[in-house]
Amino acid sequence: MLTHEAFTVFKEALKVTLSGMAGIFIFMFIFYLAVLTMDRLFPKKIEEDD
């Protein structure tokens, strides 16, 4: 069984973990949007060899 202090530390650690994971996912989403934007601004030119 966890003591009150141990449970408080566990809750704080959980908050830190969740905020860190949220930050990672927000960064990944922004990076994904940046890649999509760059792809639309600078489309790849397809050359045909005849």
C-alpha positions in Angstrom: 0.0 0.0 0.0 1.3 3.5 -0.8 1.6 6.1 1.8 0.2 9.5 1.3 3.6 11.0 0.5 4.4 8.2 -2.0 1.0 8.7 -3.7 1.6 12.4 -4.0 5.0 11.8 -5.6 3.4 9.3 -7.9 0.8 11.8 -9.0 3.4 14.5 -9.6 5.5 12.1 -11.7 2.4 11.1 -13.7 1.7 14.8 -14.4 5.3 15.3 -15.6 5.1 12.2 -17.8 1.8 13.2 -19.3 2.9 16.8 -20.0 6.2 15.5 -21.6 4.3 13.0 -23.8 1.8 15.7 -24.8 4.7 18.0 -25.8 6.2 15.3 -27.9 2.9 14.7 -29.8 2.4 18.4 -30.3 5.9 18.7 -31.7 5.3 15.7 -34.0 2.0 17.2 -35.2 3.6 20.6 -36.0 6.5 18.9 -37.8 4.0 16.9 -39.8 2.2 20.1 -40.8 5.5 21.7 -41.7 6.4 18.7 -44.0 3.0 18.9 -45.7 3.3 22.6 -46.2 6.8 22.3 -47.7 5.5 19.5 -50.0 2.7 21.8 -51.3 4.9 24.8 -51.7 7.7 23.0 -53.5 6.1 20.0 -55.3 8.4 17.4 -56.9 8.7 17.8 -60.6 8.3 14.6 -62.5 10.5 14.3 -65.6 9.5 12.0 -68.4 12.2 10.3 -70.4 11.1 9.7 -74.0 
